[in-house]
Structure formats: structure tokens, C-alpha cells
Amino acid sequence: MLPHAMRHLIRRWCTALIYVESRYNPAARSAKGAVGLMQLLPNTAARYGVSNPARSIEANLSAGTRYLRDLLQLFDDRIELALAAYNAGENAVRRYGNRIPPYRETRDYVPAVLKKYSEWKEPSVAAPALTPAHEEPPVAAHTPAPAHIRIQYLPGTVLDPDPLREQANR
């Protein structure tokens, strides 16, 4: 069992990783076949006992989190190498002498996750004040939603609407 502090750190790293991988979209699917919030390839998910990483959000998160934890152990807690291995595969990191492989996607990916983690680690905006349960929260001015929101995924990752329909029909 991991100490509480280590579990908390891994959870925070996974949150940043999920943001970069799928922008919190459980139906995200890459051209290479990675699926779900943590964009797991079927072979990687199978290593952690998950036969279909797109079927269950919980299974996707569990396998992806354990994979990142194992990569951290493999690369002596060097988060940049664990992230590079998560993106390009641990063999690619080894092949390049335990360095970030020279793949453009991986060279963009590692700093993106580090940046997102850093943003959340040191928030620039103060948290809103909590309203006591017995008081009514203040009414916020209505802000219309943007007409079109563009979500930017990693190159080659697209929305697969089928899992969303499956979840809606449950």
C-alpha cells in the first residue's frame, strides 16, 4: 500500500495527465486506439487486468493510475521520464538512454502535463468563499454560453460519440 502522500501526488499527476490526454472526455479515442480518460491502449490496459478500457471509467482510471505509478517506480520517480513513457512507451524511453524520446508528440506532451500540474499546484485565482448551509448562495449574473466551444485534443485524438450514447441509454 502506498503512503497517503504518494497516493495524493499520483492522483494530482493523473489529473493533469487526464486533462492533456482526453480533456476529461471518457469517450476520447486516438487514431492509435488509445481510449478513455487516460487514453489507454488495449495492450496496456490488459497488463492491469482490464479487457475493455472504454467500457468502464473506473477501470480506465484504475489501470492508467497503476500504469503511471509503475512507470514512476521504473524510472526512479523521475516524472518527466514516467510521462514520456506513458506517451511513447517505456521501451522508447529506454532505447533513448532513459531520456525523453525525440518524438514531436512526446516532446510536446511532457511539458504540457508538467505545465497543467504546475497550474493546479499553484492556483493563480483564489478559491470562492464557501456559503454556510443555512444561507442562500448569491445569485450570479447569467453569462451566456459560448456558441461554439472548441476542445483541443492531442493530435490524432477524436471524440467517439458511441460510448456517450451507451452511457446515456443506461
Residue pairs with C-beta under 8 A, 6 or more apart in sequence:
2 10
2 69
10 65
10 68
10 69
10 72
11 65
12 117
12 120
12 121
13 68
13 79
13 113
13 117
14 38
14 61
14 64
14 65
14 68
15 117
15 120
16 113
16 114
16 116
16 117
16 120
17 38
17 64
17 68
17 83
17 86
17 113
18 24
18 37
18 38
18 64
19 116
20 109
20 112
20 113
20 116
20 154
21 28
21 34
21 37
21 38
21 39
21 154
21 157
22 28
22 36
22 37
22 38
22 39
22 153
22 157
23 151
23 152
23 153
24 37
25 37
25 151
25 153
25 159
26 36
26 37
26 57
26 60
26 163
26 164
26 167
27 54
27 159
27 160
27 161
27 162
27 163
27 164
28 35
28 36
28 37
28 39
28 153
28 157
28 158
28 159
28 160
29 35
29 54
29 157
29 158
29 159
29 160
30 39
30 154
30 156
30 157
30 158
31 156
31 157
31 158
32 41
32 156
33 41
33 42
34 40
34 41
34 157
35 42
35 53
35 54
35 60
35 160
36 53
36 54
36 57
36 60
36 64
37 57
37 60
37 61
37 64
38 53
38 60
38 61
38 63
38 64
38 65
38 67
39 64
39 154
39 157
40 50
40 53
40 60
40 63
40 64
40 67
42 52
42 53
44 63
44 67
45 51
45 52
45 53
45 59
45 60
45 63
47 63
47 67
48 62
48 63
48 66
48 67
49 63
50 56
50 59
50 60
50 62
50 63
52 59
53 59
53 60
53 63
54 60
54 160
54 163
67 86
68 82
68 86
71 81
71 82
71 85
71 86
71 90
72 78
72 79
72 82
74 82
74 85
74 90
75 81
75 82
75 85
75 90
75 93
75 98
79 114
80 100
80 110
80 114
81 93
81 98
81 99
81 100
83 109
83 110
83 113
83 114
84 92
84 93
84 100
84 101
84 106
84 109
84 110
85 92
85 93
87 105
87 106
87 109
87 110
88 101
88 103
88 105
88 106
92 101
92 103
92 106
93 99
93 100
93 101
95 101
96 102
100 106
100 107
100 110
101 107
105 154
105 155
109 154
131 137
131 138
151 159
153 159
